[in-house]
Amino acid sequence: MEIKGLTQKEADKRLNIDGLNDVPDPKYNFWQAFASKLWNISAWILEAALILECFLGKWIQSFFVLLMLLFAAFNGATQKKKSRKVLNMIAHKLNPLVIVKRDNIWKQIDAKFLVVGDLISLKKGDILGADAKLVQGHLQVDQSAISGESNLIDKKETETILGGSIVIKGEALATIMATGKNSRNGKTINLINTSAAPGHLQKLLTAIIYYLCLLDGILTLILIFFAIIHGKNILDMLPFLAMMFIASIPVAMPSTFALSNSFEATKLSQEGVLTADLTGIQDAANLNLLLLDKTGTITENKTSVFKWYNLCQKADKEVLSYVSATLDEKNSGIIDDAIFTFLKQKNIKLIKADKYISFTSDKGYSQAQVGNLDLKLGSFKQLSQLDTTSIEKIGQINFENGRSVAFLINNKLAGIFILKDTIRPDAITTLQEIKNRGIKAIMLTGDNQKTAQSIAAQVGLQGEVISINNFTENLNIHELAGIADVLPEDKLFIVKLLQQKGFIVGMTGDGVNDAPALKQAEVGIAMHNATDIAKKSSKMVLLQDGLSPIIKILDAGHRVYHRMTTWSLTKLSRTAELTMLLTIGFICLNYIPMALNAMVIYTIMNNMVTMMIGTDNTYVSYHPENWDILKLAKRAFSLASGFMLSGLALLYFCTQKQIAPAKIGAIIYIYLVFSAMLLVLITRSKTYFWKSLPSKYVYITQLINIVITLTITAIGLGIQQLALSEIGLAILFSLLAAIIIDVIYKKITVKN
């Protein structure tokens, strides 16, 4: 008995009453996020310094340390809110799709338009967008997103399946029981990953900060050693030692990451690319190998029948009528659509199966029962094994012309379709651009080797196309153009093996069986027409057909990479300059040549500027980036050493002029602020700092920083008051140092 769904009129009426199948996102609790930022390693160091200052009765210094602590918490909570807002905006564009029966016709709609009473079709890979009751069929579902349980759950007729469940196996019809806030799950179903692990970039930068703290530890020991020699009270030194570590804390790092990634995610969404996982943007700059699923990526999802071969004694029209029974009407794929179109062109009478079992990748074919006939349609490679005489029947067939689909009647080969894919218009130019960027592209396909080689040649992929059976660890990956005869389970194996070889792997796909490989790849990219599970497993989702959006992803990755390179170089150089200058100054002068208040203000103001680097104007490099920590450290130490030497020269000049120690501390403060601003300008650009403008957010923040610095030193607010000539002296030394250092630095970096 045929099960009927709603009419469109009934669905519209219920939609007006119940509203969209959606639940408003929970409001962001700013103060809860603020409190959480007060409970981490960075905050603990600041809190320990605050307690120490209070214990020593240094209330002014205590106020500044408290200000630093509150700034870090406020800034972190604010940027998290902005990042979440961007992800929520993207999430509403990336709802699951569902096959629903309206007016007795199966159609695909956005899950947010589901209403109670809708009849939906579920198959492997679907993500259920609302609570439903199975009315036909049997499923195995993953409800870990709801219950936390990873075990698969069997669902039979009359049983309820909750929204958010992922169909792992089986096929069924179900009736929607509850939507939106009335559903038992009671939350919005979306395909965005909000709890991703850190990407390669973040892990490497965290490692840099770790080594920076080691440097501070060594310098702290030196300070303590000389303090003991000079008979200083170690207790009095503790606030300064604490601030040495505070200056190394990457207070702005999480905010800079969030700001830069959110900035690019918003820009990509306007260009037709949704970011489901922010780490995908970071890793795109390091991408050096891209696996391209042929169907739907290199070729359009518009396959047509190139040739039909009747290999049995029955008439063409009779055989093709039987073929129609094996096609999936509810959840038709590109092969179903191509053959349906071919049958209509031939005016073939369509017949319905007495019993129908849809295609699954496990068996490789769909199956139908018509009377006493057992009909199968699917992969020639797999179905030919059921008919031992099949090899004798295919002598005149040219399999190089396209994809082969076999049709069997009672396990005897009755016919073969040769399907031809249409090459995407932008495939050749995009693949050439990917090659020009130093990224190796390899095509993956289930087609036979000869067909795959033909497609590879058409789109300009150079190298050999091998069968998956010949894919081993010893292969030279750079000599490959493609891998043929690939089964769904092979894709995950290929990605893992390439990652073990040291490649940063990108992967495109659209099908249910691409999901594991898409999730494993550093940059998984779901195509425009991908299944829900493929989108959920990916880090990037394309909203338009074609390959060209991949170039936009690469560009975004490079922009993030260069901003974070600027951040890391600035952070390393600035911290090393500060700690080395103060340590050497203490050894030479027998006092630390900078007031504690100034050190705290300096740290706060510079973190504000370095955070804005996440929005900076930058450039795109046309080769995969590779984080070389040693090279980065050398550059940072060179920059720090240059500014440190200039700072020591300024110290020497001040002592020769017999300027009071308190004033020297304020002069050094101004010097460090200006040198830090100039460091950002030096490291952010390929050209000299005076020739390239940063983003408006960077230069406005720098301008505010400079105005505050000049104001508090001119009026003596919390810092020793200085004369205009003394302020000018510090600015002059920093500017001259920056010009000399930049000229030398650019010559060295251009050579390298």
C-alpha positions in Angstrom: 0.0 0.0 0.0 1.4 3.4 -1.0 1.9 5.8 1.8 0.9 9.4 1.0 2.4 12.5 2.4 0.9 16.0 2.8 -0.2 18.3 0.1 1.8 21.5 -0.3 -1.3 23.5 0.8 -1.5 21.4 4.0 2.2 21.9 4.6 2.0 25.7 4.1 -0.9 25.9 6.6 1.0 23.9 9.3 4.1 26.0 8.7 2.1 29.2 9.3 0.8 27.7 12.6 3.9 26.0 14.0 6.6 28.2 12.4 9.9 27.1 10.9 11.6 23.9 12.0 14.2 25.9 13.8 15.2 26.9 17.3 16.7 30.3 18.1 20.3 30.0 19.1 20.9 30.3 22.8 21.9 33.8 23.8 25.6 34.2 24.4 26.4 34.6 28.1 29.1 37.2 28.0 29.8 37.2 31.7 30.0 33.5 31.9 32.6 33.6 29.1 34.3 36.5 30.9 34.6 34.4 34.1 36.0 31.4 32.1 38.8 33.6 30.9 39.8 34.1 34.5 40.5 30.4 35.0 43.4 29.4 32.8 47.2 29.3 32.9 47.6 32.9 31.6 45.1 34.2 34.1 46.7 32.2 37.0 50.1 33.9 36.4 48.4 37.3 36.4 46.4 36.5 39.5 49.5 35.3 41.3 51.3 38.6 40.4 48.2 40.5 41.6 48.3 38.7 45.0 52.0 39.3 45.3 51.7 43.1 44.6 48.9 43.3 47.2 51.0 41.4 49.7 53.9 43.9 49.2 51.5 46.8 49.6 52.2 48.1 46.0 48.6 49.2 45.3 49.3 51.3 42.1 51.1 48.3 40.6 48.3 46.1 41.8 45.8 48.2 39.9 47.7 47.9 36.7 48.1 44.1 37.0 44.3 43.9 37.7 43.7 46.0 34.6 45.8 43.6 32.6 43.8 40.6 33.9 40.5 42.2 33.2 41.6 43.3 29.7 42.6 39.7 28.9 39.3 38.3 30.1 37.2 41.1 28.5 39.0 40.8 25.2 38.8 37.0 25.1 35.1 37.0 25.8 34.4 39.7 23.2 36.3 38.0 20.4 34.7 34.7 21.3 31.3 36.4 20.9 32.2 37.8 17.5 33.5 34.4 16.4 30.4 32.6 17.5 28.2 35.2 15.8 30.0 34.5 12.5 29.6 30.7 12.9 25.9 31.1 13.8 25.4 33.2 10.7 27.1 30.5 8.6 25.2 27.7 10.3 21.8 29.1 9.2 23.0 28.9 5.6 24.0 25.2 6.0 20.9 23.4 7.1 20.3 19.7 6.3 18.3 18.8 3.2 15.6 16.2 3.2 13.5 14.3 0.7 9.8 14.9 1.4 6.7 13.8 -0.4 4.4 16.7 -1.2 1.4 16.5 -3.6 2.4 12.8 -4.1 5.8 14.0 -5.6 9.1 13.4 -4.0 11.2 16.6 -3.7 14.2 17.9 -1.8 13.7 20.8 0.6 15.6 22.6 3.4 14.9 20.8 6.7 13.8 24.0 8.3 10.6 23.9 6.2 9.5 20.5 7.5 6.1 20.3 9.3 4.4 17.7 11.4 2.8 15.0 9.2 5.4 15.3 6.4 6.4 11.9 4.9 10.2 11.8 4.4 12.6 9.3 2.8 15.7 8.4 4.8 18.8 6.7 3.5 22.5 6.2 4.5 24.2 9.5 5.2 21.1 11.6 6.0 21.0 13.8 9.1 17.4 13.9 10.4 16.3 17.5 10.8 13.3 16.8 13.2 11.7 14.0 15.3 10.0 11.4 13.3 8.4 7.9 13.5 9.4 5.2 11.1 6.5 3.9 9.0 8.4 1.6 6.6 11.9 0.1 6.6 14.7 -0.4 9.1 17.6 1.8 10.0 20.8 1.9 12.0 21.5 5.3 13.4 24.2 7.2 15.2 22.7 9.3 18.0 26.0 10.3 19.6 25.4 14.0 18.9 22.2 13.7 21.1 22.9 11.1 23.7 26.7 10.9 23.7 26.5 7.2 23.1 28.7 6.1 20.2 27.0 2.7 19.6 24.7 2.3 16.6 21.0 2.0 17.5 18.5 -0.1 15.5 15.3 1.6 14.5 12.3 -0.4 13.3 8.8 0.5 12.1 6.7 2.5 14.6 9.8 3.5 16.6 10.8 7.2 17.0 14.0 8.6 15.7 15.2 11.9 17.1 16.3 15.0 15.1 20.1 15.1 14.8 20.4 11.4 14.3 22.7 10.3 11.4 21.5 7.3 9.3 24.4 4.9 9.1 22.7 2.0 7.4 19.4 1.1 5.8 16.5 2.9 4.1 13.1 3.9 5.4 10.1 6.1 5.2 9.2 8.2 8.3 6.5 10.7 9.4 7.5 13.9 11.1 6.2 14.0 14.7 7.7 17.2 16.1 9.6 20.2 14.8 11.7 23.0 16.2 11.3 23.8 19.9 8.6 21.1 20.2 11.1 18.3 19.2 12.6 16.2 22.0 16.1 17.3 21.1 14.9 20.9 21.2 17.8 22.5 19.4 18.8 23.7 16.0 20.3 21.0 13.8 23.2 22.4 11.8 26.3 21.2 10.1 28.8 23.5 11.7 31.7 22.2 13.9 32.0 24.5 16.9 34.4 22.3 18.9 37.2 21.6 16.5 40.7 20.7 17.5 43.5 23.3 17.0 44.9 23.4 13.5 48.6 23.0 12.5 49.2 26.7 12.8 47.9 27.1 16.3 49.8 24.1 17.6 53.0 25.5 16.1 52.5 29.0 17.5 51.8 27.5 20.9 55.1 25.6 20.7 56.8 29.0 20.0 55.3 30.5 23.1 56.6 27.5 25.1 60.2 28.2 24.0 59.7 31.9 24.6 58.9 31.1 28.2 62.1 29.0 28.4 64.0 32.1 27.3 62.3 34.2 30.0 63.2 31.5 32.6 66.8 31.6 31.7 66.9 35.4 31.8 65.0 35.3 35.2 67.8 33.1 36.6 70.4 35.5 35.4 68.5 38.4 37.0 68.3 36.6 40.3 72.0 35.7 40.2 73.1 39.3 39.7 70.5 40.5 42.2 72.2 38.3 44.8 75.6 39.5 43.8 74.5 43.1 44.1 72.8 42.4 47.5 69.3 43.1 46.3 66.2 42.0 48.1 64.8 39.1 46.0 61.3 39.8 47.4 61.4 43.2 45.8 62.4 41.7 42.5 59.5 39.3 42.4 57.0 41.7 40.8 59.4 42.4 38.0 60.2 38.7 37.5 56.4 38.0 37.4 56.0 40.7 34.8 58.8 39.1 32.7 56.6 36.1 32.3 53.4 38.1 31.9 55.0 39.9 29.0 55.4 36.5 27.4 51.9 35.3 27.9 50.1 35.2 24.5 47.1 37.2 25.8 46.2 38.3 22.3 46.8 35.0 20.5 43.3 33.4 21.0 41.7 36.7 20.1 43.9 37.2 17.0 43.1 33.7 15.8 39.4 34.2 16.3 39.5 37.6 14.7 41.5 36.6 11.7 39.5 33.3 11.1 36.2 35.0 11.6 37.2 37.9 9.3 38.1 35.4 6.5 35.1 33.1 7.2 32.7 36.1 6.7 34.5 37.1 3.5 34.4 33.5 2.2 30.7 33.2 2.9 30.1 36.3 0.7 32.1 34.6 -2.0 30.1 31.3 -2.0 32.2 29.2 0.5 30.9 28.3 3.9 33.4 27.6 6.7 32.1 24.7 8.8 35.4 24.4 10.8 37.7 27.4 11.2 40.9 25.3 11.3 40.2 24.6 7.6 41.2 28.2 6.8 44.4 28.0 8.7 45.6 24.7 7.1 44.7 25.9 3.6 48.0 27.8 3.4 50.0 24.7 4.1 48.1 22.5 1.7 50.5 20.8 -0.7 48.4 17.9 -2.0 44.7 18.0 -3.2 42.7 14.8 -3.8 39.9 15.5 -6.3 36.9 13.2 -6.5 36.3 13.0 -10.2 32.5 12.9 -10.3 30.9 16.1 -9.1 34.3 17.9 -8.8 36.3 17.6 -12.0 33.2 16.6 -14.0 29.7 18.0 -13.6 27.0 16.1 -11.9 25.3 15.8 -15.2 26.0 12.4 -16.6 24.5 11.2 -19.8 24.2 7.8 -21.5 26.8 7.7 -24.3 26.1 4.2 -25.5 23.8 1.3 -24.6 24.8 -2.3 -25.4 22.0 -5.0 -25.4 23.8 -8.3 -24.6 20.8 -10.6 -24.4 18.2 -12.1 -26.7 15.4 -9.8 -25.5 14.3 -6.7 -27.5 15.8 -3.4 -26.5 12.5 -1.9 -25.3 11.8 -4.9 -23.1 15.2 -4.9 -21.5 15.2 -1.2 -20.9 11.7 -1.4 -19.3 13.2 -3.9 -16.8 16.1 -1.4 -16.3 13.6 1.2 -15.2 12.5 -1.0 -12.3 16.0 -0.8 -10.8 16.2 3.0 -10.7 15.7 4.9 -7.5 12.7 7.3 -7.9 12.8 8.8 -4.4 16.6 9.4 -3.9 17.8 9.4 -7.4 21.5 9.8 -8.0 23.3 11.0 -11.1 23.3 7.6 -12.7 19.6 7.2 -12.0 18.9 10.6 -13.6 21.1 9.8 -16.6 19.3 6.5 -17.4 15.9 8.0 -16.6 16.6 10.7 -19.2 17.8 8.1 -21.7 14.7 6.0 -21.2 12.4 8.9 -21.7 14.2 9.9 -24.9 13.7 6.3 -26.2 9.9 6.4 -25.1 10.5 3.4 -22.9 7.5 2.3 -20.7 8.5 2.5 -17.1 7.6 -0.3 -14.8 7.4 -0.6 -11.0 9.2 -3.3 -9.1 7.3 -5.8 -6.9 10.2 -5.4 -4.5 13.0 -2.9 -4.6 16.3 -2.6 -2.8 18.2 0.6 -3.4 21.9 0.9 -4.2 24.5 0.8 -1.4 28.2 1.1 -1.7 28.7 -2.2 0.2 27.2 -4.3 -2.6 27.6 -1.9 -5.4 24.2 -2.2 -7.1 20.5 -1.7 -6.8 18.1 -4.7 -7.0 14.5 -5.2 -8.1 12.1 -8.1 -8.3 9.6 -8.1 -11.2 7.6 -11.3 -11.4 10.1 -14.1 -11.4 12.9 -12.0 -12.6 15.8 -10.8 -10.4 17.2 -7.5 -11.8 20.4 -5.8 -10.8 22.0 -2.5 -11.9 25.4 -1.3 -10.8 29.1 -1.4 -11.1 30.3 -3.6 -14.0 33.4 -4.5 -12.0 31.3 -6.0 -9.2 28.4 -7.4 -11.2 30.6 -9.1 -13.8 31.7 -11.4 -11.0 28.2 -12.8 -10.8 28.2 -13.9 -14.4 31.2 -16.0 -15.4 30.4 -15.6 -19.1 30.5 -11.8 -18.9 34.0 -11.5 -20.3 32.9 -13.3 -23.5 30.1 -10.8 -24.1 32.0 -7.5 -23.9 34.6 -8.0 -26.6 33.3 -5.2 -28.8 32.7 -2.7 -26.0 35.1 0.3 -25.7 35.3 1.0 -22.0 37.6 4.0 -22.5 34.6 6.0 -23.7 33.2 6.5 -20.1 31.9 4.9 -17.0 30.4 1.4 -17.3 27.1 0.4 -15.6 26.0 -3.2 -15.9 22.5 -4.6 -16.0 21.8 -8.3 -15.0 18.7 -10.4 -15.4 18.8 -13.4 -13.1 22.5 -12.9 -12.6 23.2 -13.0 -16.4 24.7 -9.9 -18.1 21.9 -8.4 -20.1 23.3 -5.0 -21.1 25.9 -2.3 -20.4 25.5 1.4 -20.3 28.5 3.6 -21.1 28.0 6.9 -19.3 29.9 10.0 -20.1 30.6 12.8 -17.6 30.8 16.4 -18.7 34.0 18.2 -17.8 33.3 21.3 -15.7 34.0 24.5 -17.7 36.4 25.8 -15.0 38.2 22.5 -14.3 41.1 23.0 -16.7 41.9 26.6 -15.7 41.5 25.9 -11.9 43.6 22.8 -12.0 46.3 24.8 -13.8 46.1 27.5 -11.1 46.4 24.9 -8.4 49.5 23.5 -10.2 51.0 27.0 -10.5 50.7 27.3 -6.7 52.9 24.2 -6.2 50.0 22.0 -5.1 49.9 18.4 -6.4 46.5 17.5 -7.6 45.5 13.8 -7.9 42.1 12.6 -9.3 40.3 9.8 -7.5 37.6 7.8 -9.4 35.8 4.5 -9.4 36.2 4.4 -13.2 38.5 1.9 -14.8 42.1 2.9 -15.5 41.7 3.7 -19.2 38.7 5.9 -18.7 40.4 7.7 -15.8 43.5 8.3 -17.9 41.4 9.9 -20.6 39.7 12.3 -18.2 43.0 13.2 -16.6 44.5 14.1 -20.0 41.5 16.2 -20.9 41.9 18.4 -17.8 45.7 18.6 -17.9 46.6 16.4 -15.0 50.1 15.2 -15.8 51.5 11.8 -14.7 50.4 8.2 -14.6 46.9 7.0 -13.6 47.2 3.8 -11.6 44.7 1.3 -10.2 44.1 1.4 -6.5 45.5 -2.2 -6.5 48.9 -0.7 -7.3 48.8 2.1 -4.8 51.6 1.4 -2.2 53.8 3.3 0.2 56.7 3.2 -2.3 55.0 5.2 -5.1 56.4 8.5 -6.1 53.3 10.7 -5.5 54.5 13.5 -7.7 54.4 11.2 -10.7 50.7 10.4 -10.2 47.8 12.1 -12.1 45.1 9.9 -10.7 44.0 6.7 -9.0 41.3 4.5 -10.7 39.1 1.6 -9.5 38.8 3.4 -6.1 36.1 2.0 -3.8 34.6 4.3 -1.1 36.6 2.7 1.7 39.8 3.2 -0.2 39.6 7.0 0.0 40.2 7.1 3.8 43.2 4.8 3.4 44.7 7.0 0.7 44.3 10.2 2.8 45.9 8.6 5.8 48.8 7.1 3.8 49.6 10.5 2.2 49.4 12.2 5.6 51.9 9.7 7.0 54.2 10.6 4.1 54.2 14.2 5.4 51.6 15.8 3.0 49.1 18.4 4.2 46.1 16.9 2.4 43.0 18.5 0.9 40.1 16.4 -0.3 36.9 17.2 -2.3 33.9 15.0 -2.2 30.1 15.0 -2.2 28.9 11.5 -1.3 28.1 9.6 1.8 31.1 7.5 1.4 33.4 10.4 1.0 32.7 11.6 4.6 35.4 9.7 6.5 38.1 10.9 4.1 36.7 14.5 4.2 36.9 14.4 8.0 40.4 13.0 8.0 41.9 15.5 5.5 43.3 18.7 6.9 41.1 20.6 4.4 38.0 18.7 3.6 35.9 20.4 1.0 32.3 19.4 0.4 31.0 20.2 -3.1 27.8 22.2 -3.8 25.5 19.2 -4.1 27.1 17.1 -1.3 25.1 15.0 1.1 24.5 16.3 4.7 27.0 13.9 6.2 29.6 14.9 3.7 29.0 18.6 4.6 29.2 17.8 8.3 32.4 16.0 7.9 34.0 18.8 5.9 35.7 22.0 7.0 34.6 23.9 3.9 31.4 23.7 1.9 31.0 25.2 -1.5 27.7 27.0 -2.3 28.2 27.1 -6.1 29.2 24.6 -8.7 32.8 24.3 -10.0 36.3 24.1 -8.7 37.1 27.8 -8.8 36.0 28.5 -5.2 38.9 26.3 -4.0 41.3 29.2 -5.1 39.4 31.5 -2.8 39.9 29.0 0.1 43.7 29.0 -0.6 43.8 32.8 -0.7 42.0 33.0 2.6 44.4 30.5 4.1 47.5 32.5 3.0 46.1 35.7 4.4 45.5 34.1 7.8 49.0 32.5 7.6 50.8 35.8 6.9 48.8 37.7 9.6 49.8 35.0 12.1 53.4 35.1 10.9 53.4 38.8 11.5 51.8 38.2 15.0 54.4 35.5 15.9 57.4 37.5 14.7 56.2 40.6 16.5 55.4 38.6 19.7 58.7 36.8 19.7 60.8 39.9 18.8 59.0 42.3 21.2 59.2 39.9 24.2 62.8 39.0 23.5 63.7 42.7 23.1 62.0 43.6 26.4 63.5 40.9 28.5 67.0 41.1 27.1 67.1 44.9 27.3 65.9 44.9 30.9 68.2 42.0 31.9 71.3 43.6 30.4 70.2 47.0 31.7 70.0 45.6 35.3 73.4 44.0 35.0 75.0 47.2 33.8 73.1 49.8 35.9 72.2 47.8 39.1 68.5 48.6 38.6 65.8 47.6 36.2 65.5 50.5 33.7 61.7 50.5 33.5 59.0 51.1 36.0 56.6 48.2 36.8 53.6 50.3 35.9 55.1 51.1 32.6 55.8 47.4 31.9 52.1 46.5 32.6 50.7 49.4 30.4 53.2 48.5 27.7 52.0 44.9 27.7 48.3 45.8 27.6 48.7 48.4 24.8 50.8 46.1 22.6 48.4 43.2 22.9 45.6 45.5 21.6 47.7 46.3 18.5 48.8 42.7 17.9 45.3 41.5 18.2 44.2 43.9 15.3 46.8 42.1 13.1 44.0 39.6 12.5 42.3 42.2 10.2 45.4 43.4 8.5 45.9 44.0 4.7 48.2 41.3 3.6 49.4 39.4 0.5 48.9 35.9 -1.0 51.9 33.7 -1.6 51.7 31.2 -4.5 53.3 28.2 -2.9 52.5 26.0 0.1 53.7 27.5 3.3 55.8 25.5 5.7 56.2 26.5 9.3 60.0 26.5 10.0 60.2 27.3 13.7 64.0 27.6 13.6 63.9 30.0 10.7 61.2 32.1 12.4 63.1 32.1 15.7 66.3 33.3 13.9 64.4 36.2 12.2 62.7 37.2 15.5 66.0 37.1 17.4 67.7 39.2 14.8 65.0 41.8 14.9 65.0 41.8 18.7 68.8 42.0 18.9 68.8 45.1 16.5 66.2 47.0 18.7 67.9 45.8 21.9 71.3 47.2 20.7 69.6 50.5 19.9 67.9 50.5 23.3 71.2 49.9 25.0 72.7 52.8 23.0 69.8 54.9 24.3 70.4 53.8 27.8 74.1 54.7 27.5 73.3 58.1 26.1 70.8 58.8 29.0 73.3 57.7 31.7 76.0 59.9 30.1 73.6 62.8 30.2 73.0 61.9 33.9 69.3 61.6 33.5 67.6 60.4 36.6 66.8 56.6 36.7 63.0 57.2 37.0 63.1 59.3 33.8 65.3 56.7 32.1 62.5 54.1 32.8 59.9 56.4 31.2 62.2 57.0 28.2 62.8 53.3 27.7 59.0 52.8 28.0 58.4 55.2 25.1 61.2 53.6 23.1 59.7 50.1 23.6 56.2 51.2 22.6 57.4 52.8 19.4 59.8 50.0 18.5 56.9 47.5 19.0 54.6 49.6 16.7 57.4 49.7 14.1 58.0 46.0 14.5 54.5 45.3 13.3 55.0 47.4 10.3 58.3 45.8 9.5 57.2 42.2 9.7 53.8 42.6 8.0 55.0 43.6 4.5 57.4 42.5 1.8 58.4 46.0 1.1 59.8 48.7 3.5 57.5 49.7 6.3 57.0 53.2 5.1 55.8 52.0 1.7 52.9 49.8 2.8 49.8 50.8 4.8 48.2 48.4 7.3 44.5 48.0 7.6 42.5 50.8 9.2 42.0 48.8 12.4 45.8 48.3 12.8 46.8 51.9 12.2 43.9 53.3 14.3 44.8 51.1 17.2 48.5 52.1 16.8 47.5 55.7 16.7 45.5 55.3 19.9 48.4 53.5 21.5 50.8 56.3 20.6 48.4 59.1 21.8 47.9 57.3 25.2 51.7 56.7 25.5 52.6 60.4 24.8 49.8 61.7 27.0 50.6 59.7 30.1 54.3 60.5 29.8 53.7 64.2 29.1 51.5 64.6 32.2 53.1 61.9 34.4 50.0 59.7 34.8 51.3 56.5 36.6 54.7 57.1 35.0 57.5 59.6 35.5 56.7 62.8 33.7 59.0 63.7 30.8 59.9 66.8 28.9 59.1 67.0 25.2 62.8 66.8 24.3 63.1 63.6 26.3 60.0 62.1 24.6 61.5 63.1 21.2 64.8 61.5 22.1 63.1 58.1 22.6 61.0 58.4 19.4 64.1 59.4 17.4 66.1 56.4 18.6 63.3 54.0 17.8 62.7 55.5 14.3 66.3 55.4 13.3 66.7 51.9 14.6 63.6 50.8 12.6 64.8 52.2 9.3 68.3 50.6 9.6 66.8 47.3 10.8 64.2 47.2 8.1 66.7 47.8 5.3 68.9 45.0 6.5 65.9 42.7 7.3 64.3 43.0 3.9 67.6 42.3 2.1 68.1 39.1 4.2 64.5 37.9 3.8 64.4 38.5 0.0 67.5 36.3 -0.4 65.9 33.6 1.8 
